């Protein structure tokens, strides 16, 4: 029995990056051999065991055979005769198909070191085409390792996979999982670019795909292209360390621009309402978490109003805060403002321009929240008038804050 550390840990070690998780492959063993050593079996599809002390996962070396469409259609074979090279050749990319044994010797049968040095994503074997999740994983890796490029033969293989309908077999939960992880990488725009290049974006997120090639006024958007703007917005969100829900909202905030009639382009008057409707559809299809869904819908619907914050009257600001449930959910209102700032700064050459709208609405929310609703309620004799009295007190607080009469 021999044990090897494999995959991402070896890749990151060679790149000089911190190692987050270690995966292990056991060669020359049967399940009963590991159980006898105290390992605990946990795998359902193929034998995986938890180490008795470290609780890290150890998998028996395996081969697999494609039996049905999608990422779940495999039959796995494990046996002491399965070699390490047999296991590694079934992996996705050459840079993830390396191993290191207890003796410290690197096992690299498929050129992973060479591709690391050249900064290339290259599939190990034709088996890559059997699992559509690998398209999502590769796109996610592109967002993490932004200076890597896609080998032409790998891109061609991915395009064939898309044409053959493999991507259509992906379940929403897995698409969301990989998409969410990619959005949290350093350059999420690269994930979208790779998915678009191979044709998968049109299958997974057609609403985002439609934005590319759609113009908008250069006075406000020097990058002009709606799709390019979304990518810039995403990368600004990543550069400023925004959480997942803000990044996801940035991805969906302008979906309505993809449905603007050609005769009114490059203007997109009223696109916010269509953006919100499309965001609802995307979130339902991906089955994304409620916090991501709710913020994405809010940003899509309200970003145009937020951008006008310096011109808003106190009455309109109060309606915005109430509509967004800012009094009860101030943290979500803050996320709305963060996403809108990313939208404003995700524009070519305008990344550093001031965005005072955020500070103004933060100030407005603080003023409204500063009203003691309980004290107002106690001062009103007619209990039916309490809601109106509280509303008027909050409106007056905004007028006092900004020195406005209305």
HUUR-V467290 format. One record per pair of residues at least 4 apart in sequence whose C-alpha atoms are under 7 Angstrom apart, sorted by the first residue. I is the first residue (numbers start at 1). J is the second residue. Records with the same first field share a line. If there is no record, write none. Layout:
BEGIN
I = J + J
END
This chain:
BEGIN
1 = 26 + 27 + 28 + 29
2 = 26 + 27 + 28
3 = 24 + 25 + 26 + 27 + 101
4 = 24 + 25 + 26 + 99 + 100 + 101 + 102
5 = 22 + 23 + 24 + 25 + 99 + 100 + 101
6 = 10 + 23 + 24 + 25 + 98 + 99 + 100
7 = 11 + 23 + 96 + 97 + 98 + 99
8 = 12 + 96
9 = 13 + 19 + 21 + 22
10 = 14 + 98 + 99
11 = 15 + 95 + 96
12 = 16 + 17 + 18 + 19
13 = 17 + 19
23 = 57 + 58
24 = 57 + 58 + 59
25 = 58 + 59 + 60 + 61
26 = 58 + 59 + 60 + 61
27 = 60 + 61 + 80 + 82 + 83 + 84
28 = 80 + 81
29 = 33 + 80
30 = 34 + 79 + 80
31 = 35
32 = 36
33 = 37
34 = 38 + 39
35 = 39 + 40
38 = 52
39 = 49 + 50 + 51 + 52
40 = 49 + 50 + 51
41 = 47 + 48 + 49 + 50
42 = 48 + 49
43 = 47 + 48 + 49
46 = 76
47 = 59 + 60
48 = 57 + 58 + 59 + 60
49 = 57 + 58 + 59
50 = 55 + 56 + 57 + 58
51 = 55 + 56 + 57 + 58
60 = 78
61 = 78 + 82 + 83 + 84 + 87
62 = 76 + 77 + 78 + 82 + 87
63 = 76 + 77 + 78 + 86 + 87 + 90
64 = 74 + 75 + 76 + 77
65 = 74 + 75 + 76
66 = 73 + 74 + 75 + 130
67 = 73 + 74 + 75
68 = 73 + 74
69 = 73 + 166 + 169
70 = 131 + 132 + 166 + 169 + 170
71 = 131 + 132 + 133 + 170
78 = 82
82 = 86
83 = 87
84 = 88
85 = 89 + 109
88 = 97
89 = 124 + 125
90 = 127
91 = 97 + 124
92 = 96 + 123 + 124 + 128 + 134
93 = 97 + 121 + 122 + 123 + 124
94 = 110 + 111 + 112 + 122 + 123 + 124
95 = 112 + 113 + 115 + 116
97 = 112
98 = 107 + 108 + 112
99 = 106 + 107 + 108
100 = 104 + 105 + 106 + 107
101 = 105
108 = 112
110 = 124
111 = 115
112 = 116
113 = 117
114 = 118
115 = 119 + 120
116 = 120
119 = 147 + 148 + 149
120 = 148 + 149 + 150 + 151
121 = 148 + 149 + 150 + 151
122 = 150 + 151 + 154
123 = 128 + 154
128 = 134
129 = 157 + 161
132 = 166 + 167
133 = 137
134 = 138
135 = 139 + 158
136 = 140 + 178
137 = 141 + 178
138 = 142
139 = 143 + 191 + 194 + 195
140 = 144 + 178 + 182 + 191
141 = 145
142 = 146 + 148 + 190 + 191
143 = 182 + 185 + 186 + 187 + 188 + 189 + 190 + 191
144 = 185 + 186 + 187
146 = 187 + 190
150 = 154 + 155
151 = 155
152 = 156
153 = 157
154 = 158
155 = 159 + 198
156 = 160
157 = 161
158 = 162 + 198
159 = 163 + 198 + 199
160 = 164
161 = 165 + 166
162 = 166 + 167 + 199 + 200
167 = 200
168 = 203
170 = 174 + 175
171 = 175
172 = 176 + 285 + 286 + 287
173 = 177 + 286 + 287
174 = 178
175 = 179
176 = 180 + 286 + 288
177 = 181
178 = 182
179 = 183
180 = 184 + 244
181 = 185
182 = 188 + 191
183 = 188 + 244 + 247
184 = 188 + 244
186 = 238
187 = 235 + 238
188 = 192 + 234 + 235
189 = 193 + 231 + 234 + 235
190 = 194
191 = 195
192 = 196
193 = 197
194 = 198
195 = 199 + 200 + 201
196 = 200 + 201 + 202
200 = 204
201 = 205 + 206 + 209
202 = 206 + 209
205 = 209
206 = 210
207 = 255
208 = 255
210 = 258
211 = 226 + 227 + 257 + 258
212 = 225 + 226 + 227 + 228
213 = 225 + 227
214 = 225 + 226 + 258
215 = 224 + 225 + 226 + 265 + 266
216 = 221 + 224 + 225 + 226 + 265 + 266 + 267
217 = 221 + 224 + 266 + 267
218 = 222 + 223 + 224
221 = 347
222 = 347 + 348
223 = 228 + 229 + 347 + 348
225 = 229
226 = 230
227 = 231
228 = 232
229 = 233 + 346 + 347
230 = 234 + 250 + 251
231 = 235
232 = 236 + 346 + 347
233 = 237 + 250 + 342 + 343 + 345 + 346
234 = 238 + 247 + 250 + 251
235 = 239
236 = 240 + 342 + 346
237 = 241 + 242 + 247 + 342
238 = 242
242 = 246 + 247
243 = 247
244 = 248
245 = 249 + 291 + 292 + 295
246 = 250 + 335 + 339
247 = 251
248 = 252 + 292 + 296
249 = 253 + 295 + 296 + 299 + 339
250 = 339 + 343
252 = 279 + 296 + 300
253 = 275 + 296 + 299 + 300
254 = 275 + 300
255 = 275 + 278
256 = 260 + 271 + 272 + 274 + 275 + 278
257 = 268 + 271
260 = 268
261 = 265
271 = 275
272 = 276 + 300 + 301
273 = 277 + 301
274 = 278
275 = 279 + 300 + 301
276 = 280 + 297 + 300 + 301
277 = 281
278 = 282
279 = 283 + 296 + 297
280 = 284 + 297
281 = 285
282 = 286
283 = 287 + 288 + 293
288 = 292 + 293
289 = 293
290 = 294
291 = 295
292 = 296
293 = 297
294 = 298
295 = 299 + 336
296 = 300
297 = 301
298 = 302
299 = 303 + 336
302 = 306
303 = 307 + 340
304 = 308
305 = 309
306 = 357
307 = 357
308 = 312
309 = 357 + 360 + 361
310 = 357
312 = 316 + 317
313 = 317 + 406
314 = 318 + 395 + 398 + 399 + 406
315 = 319 + 395 + 406
316 = 320
317 = 321
318 = 322 + 395
319 = 323
320 = 324
321 = 325 + 326
322 = 326
324 = 333
325 = 329
326 = 330 + 333
327 = 369
329 = 333
330 = 334
331 = 335
332 = 336
333 = 337
334 = 338
335 = 339
336 = 340
337 = 341 + 358
338 = 342
339 = 343
340 = 344
341 = 345 + 355
342 = 346
345 = 350 + 351 + 352 + 353
346 = 351
347 = 351
356 = 360
357 = 361
358 = 362
359 = 363
360 = 364
361 = 365
362 = 366
363 = 367
364 = 368 + 398
365 = 369
366 = 370
367 = 397 + 398 + 401
368 = 394 + 397 + 398
371 = 393 + 394
372 = 376
373 = 377 + 390
374 = 378
375 = 379
376 = 380 + 389 + 390
377 = 386
380 = 386
385 = 389
386 = 390
387 = 391
388 = 392
389 = 393
390 = 394
391 = 395
392 = 396
393 = 397
394 = 398
395 = 399
396 = 400
397 = 401
398 = 402
399 = 403 + 404 + 405 + 406
400 = 404
END
